[in-house]
Amino acid sequence: MKKMSLIGCGRWGTFLGWYAANYCGFDVDMYDIPTSPNFIELRDTRKNAYLTLSDNMFLHDNLADVLKNDLLIISIGCQYFRGLCKELAGYNLDGKTFLLAMKGLEEPSAKTMHSIMKEEVKQNIHVAILAGPGHVQDYMKKVPSCAVIDSDEEATKDFLIKSLQSELIRFYYGSDLIGNQIGAALKNVIGLAAGILDGLEWYGLKGALMARAPIEVGRFIQYFGGKPQSAYGLAHLGDYEATLFSKHSHNRTFGEKFARGEDFGKLAEGVPTLKAVKIIADKAGLDMPICQALYQVIYEKADIKPTIRKMFERDLKQEFERIA
C-alpha cells in the first residue's frame, strides 16, 4: 500500500489528505498540533464540516510519527511555516518529497514558501508547490477542477503529478516556480478587493478589477524574476472564480464583511500577504494601485468608498502599457 503524510488538518489540508486516500490509493498519516481545534474535532468525531475521514486516514499528534513517509503534503498558515521548517530541520529528511499547498507570502519579507523551506531545511529534499482553483465544498460534490504543480526539479513535478492525478483534479506541469507562487498568493489579496466591492454593492467594478489585477500582479512577479504572463495562468487568474466570486472564499468573505463593518473571525491569508506586498512595492517603487488602496483601507483605516473609487479613477493611460 502506498503511504504519504499530511501536516496541517485545516479545511484544505484535510481535504487533500482525504483526496489522496480516496482518489489516489494512499494510506494517509495526518498531523497537527494536539491543541488545534481542527485536530481535536477530527480526533473526537472523525469528521469536520466538509467530510468524514476514511478508514485509511490516521491521526497523529506527534510530528515524528508522520515523518517516516517519503511523500508529505504541508498545508498550514503561511505565517507559521518558517517555524515549522525550523522544527523539521531537526529530523533526518534525506530524499523526502514535500508538496506545499499554501497560498501566501511571508510577512514582512514577502518570501515564498518554497524559498523559506530551502532556507531552513539544509538537507537533500525535493520541494514542490500546489496552486490553482478549487474549493473543498465543490470537490466534495465531485465537481472537477484543474491545478498546477511546480518545482525547480522536473522529476519532482512528474512524480507528484503522476501520483496525484485523478478524474477529480487535472494537474498541469508548472513552468514558473516564482510566478506561480506569487500569483497564488496575490489572488488572495485581489479576493479581499472583490469582497469589499461586494460589501459596497459595487458589483459592476469586479469586471474592471479582474481585467486590471493580473497586470499589476504581473509587475510584482517580474520584479522577483518570474514571468509576468504567469498572472494569467491557473495559479492567479485561473483561481479568480473560486476567490473573487465564491461564497466559500475566506478572502472574499473577509473583504465583504470588512466593508460592512463586520468581523470575519477566520484566517484570510490575503491580509498578511497584503502587508508584505505593500512593503516591497514601496521599496521597489512598483505601481500597484489596487494593493495600495487595499492597504490604506485595511491597515490605515482610510474611508472605504473614496479610497476604492480612487483606485479606478487614476490618470488617463493606455490599457495595455508596458508591464515593467
C-alpha positions in Angstrom: 0.0 0.0 0.0 1.3 3.5 -0.9 1.8 5.8 2.1 2.0 9.5 2.5 1.7 12.1 5.2 -0.1 15.4 5.7 0.9 18.2 8.0 -2.0 20.6 8.8 -5.6 19.5 9.4 -7.4 22.6 8.4 -10.1 22.7 5.7 -7.8 22.5 2.7 -5.2 20.2 4.3 -7.8 17.7 5.5 -9.4 17.6 2.1 -6.0 17.0 0.4 -5.4 14.1 2.7 -8.9 12.7 2.0 -8.3 13.2 -1.7 -5.1 11.2 -1.6 -6.7 8.5 0.4 -9.9 8.2 -1.6 -8.8 9.0 -5.2 -5.1 8.1 -5.3 -4.8 5.0 -3.2 -2.7 6.3 -0.3 -2.8 5.4 3.3 -2.5 8.9 4.9 -0.9 9.8 8.2 -2.2 13.2 9.3 -0.5 15.5 11.9 -1.5 18.7 13.6 -0.6 20.2 17.0 -2.8 18.5 19.6 -4.4 21.8 20.8 -5.6 22.7 17.3 -9.4 22.9 17.2 -9.4 21.3 13.8 -7.3 18.4 15.0 -9.5 17.9 18.2 -12.7 17.8 16.1 -11.2 15.2 13.8 -9.8 13.1 16.7 -13.1 13.2 18.5 -15.6 12.8 15.6 -13.6 11.5 12.6 -15.2 14.3 10.6 -15.3 18.1 10.1 -17.9 20.4 8.4 -17.0 19.1 5.0 -16.0 15.4 5.1 -15.7 12.2 7.1 -12.3 10.6 7.4 -12.0 7.3 5.6 -10.5 4.2 7.3 -7.1 4.7 5.6 -6.6 8.1 7.2 -4.7 8.1 10.5 -4.4 10.9 13.0 -1.2 11.7 14.9 -0.3 14.4 17.4 3.5 13.7 17.3 5.3 15.2 14.3 7.9 12.5 14.3 5.2 9.9 13.6 4.4 11.3 10.2 8.0 11.9 9.0 8.5 8.2 8.3 6.8 8.5 4.9 8.7 9.8 1.8 5.9 11.9 0.5 4.4 14.8 2.6 1.9 17.5 1.9 2.0 20.6 4.1 -1.0 22.9 4.5 -0.7 25.3 7.3 -1.0 29.1 7.8 1.8 30.8 5.8 2.9 32.9 8.7 3.6 29.8 10.8 5.6 28.0 8.1 9.1 29.1 8.9 8.6 27.9 12.5 7.5 24.5 11.2 10.5 24.4 8.9 12.9 25.1 11.8 11.3 22.2 13.6 11.5 19.9 10.6 15.2 20.7 10.2 15.9 18.8 13.4 14.9 15.5 11.7 16.5 13.4 9.0 14.5 14.2 5.9 17.0 13.0 3.3 15.3 12.1 0.0 11.8 13.1 1.1 9.4 15.0 -1.2 7.3 17.9 0.1 4.3 19.4 -1.6 3.5 22.8 -0.2 -0.2 23.6 -0.5 -0.3 27.1 1.0 -1.0 30.3 -1.0 0.6 33.3 0.6 3.8 35.2 1.2 5.7 35.6 4.5 5.2 38.9 6.2 7.2 41.2 6.2 9.8 39.5 3.9 7.5 38.7 1.0 9.3 35.4 0.7 7.6 32.4 -0.9 7.0 29.1 0.9 9.4 27.2 -1.3 12.3 29.6 -0.6 11.6 29.5 3.1 11.8 25.7 3.2 15.0 25.7 1.2 16.5 28.3 3.6 15.6 26.4 6.8 16.0 22.8 5.8 19.5 22.3 4.6 19.1 18.7 3.5 18.6 16.7 0.3 14.9 17.2 0.0 12.6 17.7 -3.0 10.1 20.6 -2.8 7.1 21.5 -5.0 4.2 23.8 -4.7 0.5 23.3 -5.5 -1.6 26.2 -6.8 -4.8 26.9 -8.7 -8.5 26.9 -8.2 -10.6 24.5 -6.1 -12.9 24.6 -3.1 -13.5 21.7 -0.7 -17.2 22.2 -0.9 -17.2 21.8 -4.7 -14.8 18.9 -4.7 -17.0 17.0 -2.2 -19.8 17.4 -4.8 -17.5 15.7 -7.3 -17.2 19.0 -9.3 -13.8 18.6 -11.2 -11.2 21.3 -11.4 -7.6 21.9 -12.5 -4.5 22.8 -10.6 -0.8 23.3 -11.2 2.2 21.7 -9.5 5.6 23.4 -9.9 9.1 22.8 -8.7 12.7 23.6 -9.7 13.1 19.8 -10.4 11.3 18.3 -13.4 11.4 14.8 -11.9 9.7 16.0 -8.7 6.8 17.6 -10.7 6.5 14.4 -12.8 6.4 12.2 -9.7 3.8 14.3 -7.9 1.5 14.8 -10.8 1.5 11.1 -11.7 1.0 10.2 -8.1 -2.0 12.6 -7.5 -3.7 12.8 -10.9 -7.4 11.7 -11.0 -10.7 12.4 -12.7 -11.4 14.9 -10.0 -8.3 17.1 -10.3 -6.3 17.5 -13.5 -2.8 18.7 -12.7 -0.7 20.7 -15.1 3.1 20.9 -15.1 4.2 24.4 -13.9 6.9 26.3 -15.7 7.4 29.3 -13.4 8.0 28.4 -9.8 8.3 32.1 -8.7 5.4 33.4 -10.7 3.0 30.6 -9.7 3.7 31.1 -6.0 3.4 34.9 -6.2 0.3 34.6 -8.4 -1.4 32.2 -6.0 -0.6 34.4 -3.0 -1.8 37.6 -4.6 -5.1 36.2 -5.8 -5.9 36.1 -2.1 -5.2 39.9 -2.0 -7.4 40.5 -5.0 -10.0 38.4 -3.3 -10.1 41.0 -0.5 -10.7 43.7 -3.1 -13.5 41.7 -4.7 -15.2 41.2 -1.3 -15.0 44.9 -0.5 -16.8 45.6 -3.8 -19.4 43.1 -2.8 -19.8 44.7 0.6 -20.3 48.1 -1.1 -22.6 46.5 -3.7 -20.4 47.9 -6.4 -20.7 44.6 -8.3 -20.1 46.2 -11.7 -16.5 47.1 -10.8 -15.5 43.4 -10.3 -15.0 43.1 -14.1 -12.6 46.0 -14.1 -10.8 44.5 -11.1 -10.4 41.2 -12.9 -9.0 43.0 -16.0 -6.6 45.2 -14.2 -5.3 43.0 -11.4 -3.3 40.5 -13.4 -1.4 43.4 -15.0 -0.5 44.7 -11.5 0.3 41.2 -10.2 2.5 40.6 -13.3 4.7 43.6 -12.3 5.2 42.1 -8.9 6.0 38.6 -10.4 8.5 40.2 -12.8 10.2 42.1 -10.0 11.1 38.8 -8.3 12.4 37.3 -11.6 9.3 35.4 -12.7 7.3 35.6 -15.9 4.6 38.3 -15.8 2.3 36.2 -18.0 2.0 33.7 -15.2 -0.5 36.1 -13.7 -2.9 34.8 -16.4 -2.4 31.2 -15.6 -4.2 28.7 -13.2 -2.4 30.0 -10.1 -3.7 33.5 -10.4 -6.4 34.4 -13.0 -7.5 30.7 -13.1 -8.3 30.9 -9.4 -10.5 34.1 -9.7 -13.9 32.3 -9.7 -13.0 30.5 -6.5 -11.6 33.6 -4.9 -13.4 36.6 -6.2 -16.9 35.2 -6.5 -17.4 32.1 -4.4 -19.3 32.2 -1.2 -16.7 29.7 0.1 -13.8 32.1 -0.3 -12.4 33.3 3.1 -10.6 36.2 1.4 -13.7 37.4 -0.5 -15.9 37.0 2.6 -13.3 38.9 4.8 -13.5 41.8 2.3 -17.3 41.8 2.2 -17.6 41.8 6.0 -14.9 44.4 6.4 -16.8 46.7 4.0 -19.9 46.2 6.1 -18.1 46.8 9.4 -18.4 43.2 10.5 -15.8 40.8 11.9 -15.0 37.7 9.8 -13.1 35.8 12.6 -11.3 33.3 10.4 -7.9 33.1 8.6 -7.7 35.1 5.4 -4.2 34.7 4.0 -4.6 37.8 1.8 -4.4 40.1 4.9 -0.8 39.4 6.0 0.2 38.9 2.3 -1.1 42.4 1.6 1.3 43.9 4.2 4.2 42.1 2.6 3.3 43.3 -0.8 3.0 46.9 0.4 6.5 46.8 1.9 8.1 45.5 -1.3 6.0 47.8 -3.6 7.1 50.8 -1.7 10.7 49.8 -1.5 10.9 49.0 -5.2 8.7 51.8 -6.5 6.3 49.3 -8.1 3.0 50.7 -9.5 0.4 48.7 -7.6 -2.7 50.8 -7.1 -5.1 48.0 -6.1 -2.8 46.8 -3.4 -2.0 50.3 -2.2 -5.7 51.2 -1.9 -6.4 48.0 -0.1 -3.6 48.6 2.4 -4.9 52.1 3.1 -8.4 50.8 3.7 -7.5 47.7 5.8 -4.4 48.8 7.7 -4.7 52.6 7.8 -8.4 52.7 8.2 -8.9 55.1 5.3 -12.5 55.8 4.3 -13.5 52.9 2.1 -15.7 54.4 -0.6 -13.5 57.3 -1.8 -10.3 55.2 -1.4 -11.7 52.3 -3.5 -13.3 54.7 -6.0 -9.9 56.5 -6.4 -8.4 53.1 -7.4 -10.5 53.2 -10.6 -10.1 57.0 -11.2 -6.4 57.3 -11.9 -4.8 59.4 -14.6 -5.8 58.5 -18.2 -3.4 56.0 -19.8 -3.2 53.2 -22.4 -4.9 50.0 -21.2 -2.0 47.7 -22.2 1.0 49.7 -21.2 4.4 48.0 -20.8 4.3 46.0 -17.6 7.8 46.9 -16.3 
